[in-house]
Amino acid sequence: MIYVKAEIQPCLSDKGLVAALSRAPPENKISEKRELGTGIATKLITARTMKYVLVSGGVISGIGKGVIASSTGLLLKTIGLKVTSIKIDPYMNVDAGTMAPTEHGEVFVLDDGGEVDLDLGNYERYLNITLTRENNITTGKIYQHVIERERRGDYLGRTVQVVPHLTDAIQDWIERVARVPVDDTNEAPDVCIIELGGTVGDIESAPFIEAMRQLRRRAGKDNFLQIHVSLVPVIQGEQKTKPTQAAIKDARSAGLSPDLIACRCDVPLEKATTNKIAMFCQVEPEQVIAVHNVASTYHVPLLLEKQGLITTVRDILKLDAVQKSEHLIGRGQRTWAEWKTLTTSQDRLFETVTIALVGKYTNLHDSYLSVIKSLEHSAMRCHKKLQLQWVDASDLEDDAKTARPAGFHAAWHQVCTADGILVPGGFGIRGTEGMIKAAQWARTQKVPYLGICLGMQLAVIEFARHACGLEGASSTELSEQCENPIVLFMPEVDRSAMGGTMRLGIRPTIFQPGSEWSRLRKLYGDRKEIHERHRHRYEVNPEYVERLAAGGLTFVGKDDKGERMEIVEIKDHPWFVGVQYHPEYLSRVLSPSRPYLGFVAAASGCLDKITREIADLDAQAQALGLGERSEGVAM
């Protein structure tokens, strides 16, 4: 047992640590005190020695560090360890909330409303944990923290520098957040996976690399392990090791010392290549892990496990000495068995379900990463192979017929031949008329439809125009002076600021009386209240609800005040559902999101079967005294 002292800014840090203290078992909590007048919270808790796994990268960015970090965490959970994750992003933004999806991929939203890097979504999906905004460190966030402390006089007149003040702040942040419970055990984690974004050698990463060097020394050699991800390109049929050699040299010159080298390559590493990397990088051959391209990212944990990653990590970090509960060991073994069954069965699937994703940011698929993963989870649950058709919404619009005839006809062919149509969230006017046309096709042709956030709003606008005869129906986001403002800017949202001002985080949705027929409600286990994550500034205008309902568009779910429209559904349609929230943020590999599952099941022709299976699972859970199940459904 060790003592952990954290000196942190209350407005940014107390909340997480207080939560950890309040939830810690009595034997793990010793005291809590506050130094009045300093603005600094000082807390002492006893805890197990924390083990750290740093995942860094070289040669190029976007090499797969997030998947490797998540897969490593999953393998650690299979042996009964409690695992948390932290992502470091060396950009000056305070968070990812104001970044365009085409700039850095999707913005992932957490329970507490944190808008973070998409890799935190990978961590939550693979590890089945719930993170907070403090699990994402950015350069902007850490500088803001240090500068605010300096303004309060916390540094007592000292010259504030990158070393030691910024690097100390990074280490303190990591040590504090690493001990916050993230799963249903409500206990401090045993291992913290740290992913360092970017590549070693980037100027913006320098303070974080120095902090990691110091953290390794502070934690001790038995408590810190580094996995360095590098690229092994194939040129004229030969696997080249020079980029990896240079990457390891750069890492060591910066003070880091990789224990494992994960080599990304198109094909499995040849034995000669592995031995060459081991020799020139001064590691053993078993410390060189080949991570070649596989059918899906769900195979990566199996690939790492097959090469003995968990054995090597266990030996370096002395994990056998970490106390583990039999319950978590058993759960880990069951999870691993389910994971292997899932991935191997996926390879034997031949029947496909075709989904047309009609969006605005289709050039960068990472813009919809959580949507893609939710569809994959649901397709696997329905025992189908997902075939995703990417449709640029602007190609469906009338002007595209003359401006881009080939794109127009190709896009409409994809929509018309799809088993289901999905319109995800987004911002701005571009492509919205194309999305409205896709929603109209799905409604009139009885094709399963799922609208997420903007996709729900546009489906309501389409219904208002063509089913209710409301001319000029639109959203004030698209046309401020529209004749019939079906969708409005939410009155409580600040128009003058962009960052963190939306309706964010997990919020309740109440199924309304008389909605017992709802297909989505049945998939949620016929619950009256559910909780999902939100991210939006606009809402359906309540003044039009009665008229829309009279036309056949029913708002089966509203917020806890009954004022905000959350779920819309058409009764006499195989599956026409729109949700204001983002259910993809709570989908898990072994527990698919229920709106997505219902949508894919309807598109696959097995909705009734899936609904019955979920009802049986919910009944079993209640019989065992487990209470209500999560918003997903176990495999």
ZAMARGU-4260 file (C-alpha; in steps of 0.2 Angstrom, whole numbers, plus 5000, padded with zeros to 4 digits):
<rodrens>
0) 5000/5000/5000 | 5006/5018/4996 | 5000/5035/5000 | 4995/5046/4986 | 4995/5065/4988
5) 4986/5076/4974 | 4987/5095/4974 | 4975/5100/4961 | 4964/5114/4956 | 4946/5111/4963
10) 4936/5117/4949 | 4945/5105/4937 | 4950/5091/4948 | 4941/5089/4965 | 4926/5081/4957
15) 4934/5066/4951 | 4945/5063/4966 | 4931/5066/4978 | 4921/5053/4969 | 4935/5041/4970
20) 4937/5044/4989 | 4918/5042/4992 | 4917/5026/4982 | 4933/5019/4989 | 4931/5004/5001
25) 4934/5009/5019 | 4951/5000/5020 | 4957/5010/5005 | 4953/5027/5012 | 4963/5035/5026
30) 4959/5054/5026 | 4953/5069/5017 | 4957/5087/5021 | 4958/5104/5013 | 4970/5118/5016
35) 4959/5134/5018 | 4964/5150/5009 | 4976/5142/4996 | 4963/5136/4983 | 4972/5119/4983
40) 4964/5103/4988 | 4976/5091/4997 | 4969/5073/4999 | 4978/5058/5005 | 4972/5041/5001
45) 4979/5024/5002 | 4979/5013/4987 | 4988/4999/4978 | 5003/5003/4968 | 4997/5008/4951
50) 5004/5000/4935 | 5006/5010/4919 | 5006/5005/4901 | 5011/5019/4889 | 5007/5016/4871
55) 5017/5028/4860 | 5020/5029/4841 | 5033/5033/4828 | 5035/5036/4810 | 5017/5041/4806
60) 5002/5046/4815 | 4985/5036/4814 | 4995/5020/4814 | 4983/5011/4826 | 4989/5015/4843
65) 4971/5017/4850 | 4966/4999/4844 | 4982/4992/4851 | 4980/5001/4868 | 4962/4995/4869
70) 4966/4978/4865 | 4980/4977/4878 | 4968/4984/4891 | 4955/4970/4886 | 4969/4957/4888
75) 4973/4963/4905 | 4955/4963/4910 | 4954/4944/4905 | 4966/4940/4919 | 4955/4949/4932
80) 4963/4966/4932 | 4953/4982/4933 | 4959/4994/4919 | 4957/5012/4915 | 4963/5023/4901
85) 4970/5040/4898 | 4972/5048/4881 | 4985/5062/4878 | 4981/5074/4863 | 4995/5086/4860
90) 4985/5100/4852 | 4981/5117/4859 | 4962/5114/4859 | 4955/5113/4877 | 4944/5098/4870
95) 4938/5091/4854 | 4921/5099/4855 | 4924/5113/4842 | 4934/5103/4830 | 4927/5098/4813
100) 4924/5079/4810 | 4935/5080/4794 | 4949/5087/4805 | 4951/5074/4818 | 4937/5061/4816
105) 4921/5061/4826 | 4919/5070/4843 | 4915/5056/4856 | 4903/5062/4870 | 4905/5055/4888
110) 4892/5053/4902 | 4898/5069/4910 | 4896/5079/4894 | 4915/5079/4890 | 4918/5081/4871
115) 4934/5070/4868 | 4945/5061/4856 | 4937/5046/4847 | 4950/5034/4855 | 4940/5036/4871
120) 4926/5028/4862 | 4937/5013/4858 | 4942/5012/4876 | 4924/5012/4882 | 4919/4999/4869
125) 4933/4987/4872 | 4935/4988/4891 | 4916/4991/4895 | 4921/5006/4906 | 4914/5023/4909
130) 4926/5037/4907 | 4926/5056/4911 | 4932/5071/4902 | 4948/5071/4913 | 4953/5055/4905
135) 4957/5065/4890 | 4972/5077/4892 | 4976/5090/4879 | 4990/5103/4878 | 4976/5117/4879
140) 4968/5109/4894 | 4985/5106/4904 | 4991/5124/4900 | 4975/5131/4905 | 4976/5122/4922
145) 4994/5128/4925 | 4990/5146/4920 | 4975/5147/4931 | 4985/5140/4946 | 4999/5153/4942
150) 4985/5167/4942 | 4979/5161/4959 | 4997/5162/4966 | 4998/5144/4969 | 5016/5144/4964
155) 5021/5156/4977 | 5030/5168/4965 | 5041/5155/4957 | 5045/5157/4938 | 5033/5145/4930
160) 5041/5134/4917 | 5038/5119/4906 | 5050/5109/4917 | 5046/5106/4931 | 5028/5114/4933
165) 5020/5108/4917 | 5027/5091/4917 | 5023/5089/4936 | 5005/5094/4932 | 5004/5081/4918
170) 5010/5068/4930 | 4999/5073/4944 | 4984/5073/4933 | 4988/5055/4927 | 4991/5049/4944
175) 4975/5056/4951 | 4964/5051/4936 | 4971/5034/4935 | 4964/5030/4953 | 4946/5035/4949
180) 4934/5020/4947 | 4928/5017/4930 | 4918/5001/4931 | 4904/4993/4941 | 4916/4987/4955
185) 4918/5005/4961 | 4936/5001/4965 | 4952/5010/4960 | 4959/5002/4944 | 4975/4991/4945
190) 4982/4997/4928 | 4981/5013/4918 | 4983/5013/4899 | 4991/5029/4893 | 4990/5033/4874
195) 5001/5047/4869 | 4994/5054/4853 | 5004/5060/4838 | 5022/5053/4835 | 5038/5054/4846
200) 5048/5068/4839 | 5034/5080/4836 | 5038/5097/4844 | 5021/5098/4852 | 5023/5081/4861
205) 5039/5086/4869 | 5032/5091/4886 | 5022/5075/4887 | 5037/5064/4882 | 5047/5072/4896
210) 5033/5070/4908 | 5032/5051/4903 | 5051/5049/4906 | 5049/5057/4923 | 5033/5046/4927
215) 5043/5030/4923 | 5056/5035/4936 | 5043/5040/4948 | 5032/5024/4946 | 5047/5012/4947
220) 5053/5000/4934 | 5041/4986/4939 | 5026/4998/4937 | 5029/5006/4920 | 5029/4998/4903
225) 5030/5006/4886 | 5023/4999/4870 | 5030/5008/4855 | 5020/5007/4839 | 5030/5008/4823
230) 5027/5005/4804 | 5036/4991/4794 | 5032/4995/4775 | 5034/4983/4761 | 5043/4990/4746
235) 5046/4979/4731 | 5041/4964/4741 | 5053/4967/4755 | 5049/4972/4773 | 5059/4987/4778
240) 5065/4989/4796 | 5074/5006/4794 | 5059/5016/4799 | 5056/5006/4815 | 5075/5008/4819
245) 5074/5026/4817 | 5058/5027/4828 | 5066/5018/4842 | 5081/5029/4841 | 5070/5044/4842
250) 5061/5037/4857 | 5077/5033/4866 | 5085/5050/4863 | 5069/5058/4871 | 5072/5048/4886
255) 5059/5034/4883 | 5064/5016/4883 | 5051/5005/4874 | 5049/4987/4882 | 5038/4981/4867
260) 5038/4986/4849 | 5022/4984/4840 | 5025/4983/4821 | 5011/4988/4810 | 5012/4980/4793
265) 5001/4974/4779 | 5006/4956/4781 | 5013/4945/4795 | 5031/4949/4800 | 5044/4937/4793
270) 5055/4929/4806 | 5070/4937/4798 | 5062/4954/4800 | 5058/4951/4818 | 5075/4946/4822
275) 5083/4961/4813 | 5072/4973/4823 | 5076/4964/4839 | 5095/4965/4835 | 5095/4983/4830
280) 5083/4989/4843 | 5091/4980/4857 | 5076/4970/4863 | 5072/4951/4863 | 5063/4944/4848
285) 5048/4940/4859 | 5047/4959/4863 | 5043/4962/4844 | 5024/4960/4841 | 5018/4959/4824
290) 5001/4968/4821 | 4997/4965/4803 | 4981/4969/4794 | 4966/4958/4799 | 4948/4956/4794
295) 4942/4968/4808 | 4949/4977/4823 | 4940/4964/4834 | 4954/4952/4829 | 4968/4962/4836
300) 4966/4956/4854 | 4967/4938/4848 | 4982/4943/4837 | 4991/4950/4852 | 4986/4936/4864
305) 4993/4923/4851 | 5010/4931/4851 | 5011/4931/4870 | 5008/4949/4874 | 4999/4946/4890
310) 5013/4935/4896 | 5027/4948/4893 | 5017/4962/4901 | 5013/4951/4916 | 5032/4947/4918
315) 5038/4965/4916 | 5025/4973/4927 | 5025/4958/4940 | 5006/4957/4938 | 5005/4940/4947
320) 5009/4950/4963 | 4993/4960/4961 | 4978/4955/4971 | 4964/4949/4960 | 4946/4944/4965
325) 4940/4927/4959 | 4924/4936/4953 | 4934/4947/4941 | 4945/4933/4935 | 4929/4922/4931
330) 4921/4937/4922 | 4937/4940/4912 | 4938/4922/4906 | 4919/4923/4901 | 4922/4939/4892
335) 4937/4932/4883 | 4927/4917/4878 | 4913/4927/4871 | 4925/4938/4862 | 4934/4924/4853
340) 4917/4916/4849 | 4911/4933/4842 | 4926/4936/4831 | 4928/4918/4824 | 4909/4917/4820
345) 4910/4933/4811 | 4922/4925/4799 | 4909/4912/4794 | 4895/4924/4790 | 4890/4925/4772
350) 4872/4933/4773 | 4874/4952/4772 | 4864/4967/4777 | 4866/4982/4767 | 4864/4999/4776
355) 4865/5016/4766 | 4873/5029/4778 | 4868/5046/4771 | 4879/5059/4778 | 4889/5075/4776
360) 4907/5069/4781 | 4908/5053/4771 | 4925/5057/4764 | 4933/5053/4781 | 4925/5037/4788
365) 4932/5041/4806 | 4919/5055/4806 | 4906/5042/4810 | 4917/5029/4819 | 4905/5026/4833
370) 4890/5024/4821 | 4900/5011/4811 | 4905/5002/4827 | 4887/5002/4833 | 4881/4995/4816
375) 4895/4981/4817 | 4890/4976/4834 | 4871/4975/4829 | 4875/4965/4813 | 4885/4953/4823
380) 4871/4951/4835 | 4859/4947/4820 | 4872/4935/4813 | 4874/4946/4797 | 4889/4953/4788
385) 4888/4972/4787 | 4889/4980/4770 | 4890/4998/4772 | 4886/5010/4758 | 4893/5027/4760
390) 4881/5040/4752 | 4886/5059/4751 | 4869/5067/4755 | 4873/5081/4742 | 4873/5069/4728
395) 4854/5065/4731 | 4849/5083/4729 | 4841/5089/4713 | 4855/5100/4707 | 4867/5085/4707
400) 4857/5078/4693 | 4864/5090/4681 | 4880/5095/4690 | 4886/5078/4694 | 4874/5065/4685
405) 4886/5050/4688 | 4886/5054/4707 | 4868/5057/4707 | 4863/5041/4699 | 4875/5031/4709
410) 4870/5038/4725 | 4851/5035/4722 | 4855/5017/4716 | 4864/5014/4733 | 4849/5021/4743
415) 4836/5012/4733 | 4844/4995/4734 | 4849/4996/4753 | 4840/4986/4766 | 4840/5000/4778
420) 4844/5019/4778 | 4853/5028/4792 | 4855/5047/4793 | 4867/5052/4807 | 4871/5068/4816
425) 4879/5083/4809 | 4879/5102/4808 | 4876/5115/4794 | 4865/5116/4779 | 4875/5106/4766
430) 4867/5090/4761 | 4852/5092/4771 | 4840/5092/4757 | 4847/5076/4751 | 4845/5068/4768
435) 4827/5074/4768 | 4824/5065/4752 | 4832/5049/4759 | 4820/5050/4774 | 4806/5052/4762
440) 4811/5037/4752 | 4812/5026/4767 | 4795/5032/4774 | 4785/5030/4758 | 4794/5014/4752
445) 4793/5006/4770 | 4812/5004/4771 | 4819/5003/4789 | 4825/5020/4794 | 4835/5027/4809
450) 4838/5045/4811 | 4851/5051/4824 | 4850/5069/4830 | 4850/5079/4814 | 4843/5063/4806
455) 4828/5064/4817 | 4825/5082/4815 | 4826/5081/4796 | 4814/5066/4796 | 4802/5076/4806
460) 4804/5091/4793 | 4801/5078/4779 | 4785/5072/4787 | 4779/5090/4790 | 4782/5095/4772
465) 4775/5079/4763 | 4763/5071/4775 | 4756/5086/4784 | 4756/5099/4770 | 4766/5112/4780
470) 4774/5122/4766 | 4791/5130/4770 | 4794/5118/4784 | 4812/5118/4790 | 4824/5121/4804
475) 4831/5138/4810 | 4848/5131/4808 | 4845/5129/4789 | 4834/5145/4787 | 4831/5157/4801
480) 4816/5165/4792 | 4807/5149/4787 | 4788/5149/4786 | 4786/5134/4798 | 4801/5132/4810
485) 4799/5114/4814 | 4816/5113/4823 | 4822/5127/4834 | 4838/5133/4842 | 4836/5128/4861
490) 4833/5144/4871 | 4845/5140/4885 | 4860/5137/4874 | 4872/5152/4873 | 4874/5158/4855
495) 4890/5168/4859 | 4901/5153/4863 | 4904/5137/4854 | 4914/5126/4865 | 4905/5115/4878
500) 4888/5125/4876 | 4877/5111/4868 | 4865/5100/4878 | 4878/5087/4882 | 4880/5071/4892
505) 4869/5057/4898 | 4851/5062/4901 | 4834/5053/4905 | 4821/5050/4891 | 4804/5045/4897
510) 4792/5034/4886 | 4775/5042/4885 | 4759/5034/4891 | 4751/5025/4876 | 4768/5021/4868
515) 4767/5003/4873 | 4766/4998/4855 | 4783/5006/4851 | 4795/4994/4844 | 4810/5003/4851
520) 4802/5003/4869 | 4800/4984/4868 | 4819/4983/4863 | 4823/4993/4879 | 4814/4980/4889
525) 4797/4990/4890 | 4805/5002/4902 | 4797/5018/4906 | 4814/5028/4908 | 4831/5026/4899
530) 4847/5036/4899 | 4857/5040/4884 | 4870/5053/4879 | 4866/5069/4870 | 4875/5082/4859
535) 4864/5095/4851 | 4859/5113/4850 | 4842/5112/4841 | 4826/5103/4845 | 4809/5099/4838
540) 4797/5114/4840 | 4784/5108/4853 | 4771/5119/4845 | 4770/5107/4830 | 4769/5091/4840
545) 4750/5089/4840 | 4749/5092/4821 | 4763/5080/4817 | 4755/5067/4829 | 4738/5069/4820
550) 4747/5065/4804 | 4754/5049/4811 | 4771/5054/4818 | 4771/5049/4836 | 4784/5056/4849
555) 4785/5041/4860 | 4799/5048/4871 | 4802/5065/4879 | 4813/5072/4892 | 4810/5071/4910
560) 4800/5088/4910 | 4789/5082/4895 | 4795/5097/4885 | 4809/5091/4873 | 4805/5078/4860
565) 4817/5063/4861 | 4810/5049/4851 | 4799/5049/4836 | 4791/5033/4828 | 4779/5029/4815
570) 4767/5015/4820 | 4762/5008/4803 | 4780/5006/4797 | 4792/4991/4798 | 4805/5003/4807
575) 4804/5021/4806 | 4813/5028/4821 | 4822/5045/4825 | 4831/5049/4841 | 4837/5065/4847
580) 4851/5057/4857 | 4867/5048/4851 | 4864/5029/4856 | 4881/5025/4847 | 4890/5032/4862
585) 4884/5018/4873 | 4885/5003/4861 | 4898/4990/4866 | 4905/4975/4857 | 4896/4962/4867
590) 4881/4974/4871 | 4874/4982/4855 | 4865/4999/4856 | 4846/4995/4856 | 4841/5008/4843
595) 4854/5002/4831 | 4851/4984/4835 | 4832/4986/4831 | 4836/4995/4815 | 4848/4982/4809
600) 4837/4968/4814 | 4822/4976/4804 | 4834/4978/4789 | 4839/4960/4791 | 4821/4953/4793
605) 4823/4947/4811 | 4816/4961/4822 | 4803/4950/4830 | 4816/4936/4834 | 4828/4949/4842
610) 4814/4957/4852 | 4809/4940/4859 | 4827/4936/4864 | 4829/4953/4872 | 4813/4950/4882
615) 4820/4933/4888 | 4837/4941/4893 | 4828/4955/4903 | 4817/4942/4912 | 4832/4931/4916
620) 4841/4947/4923 | 4826/4952/4934 | 4824/4934/4940 | 4842/4934/4945 | 4840/4950/4955
625) 4851/4960/4943 | 4838/4974/4940 | 4837/4983/4924 | 4849/4979/4910 | 4860/4992/4902
630) 4855/5002/4886 | 4864/4988/4877 | 4860/4970/4876 | 4872/4956/4880 | 4876/4944/4867
</rodrens>
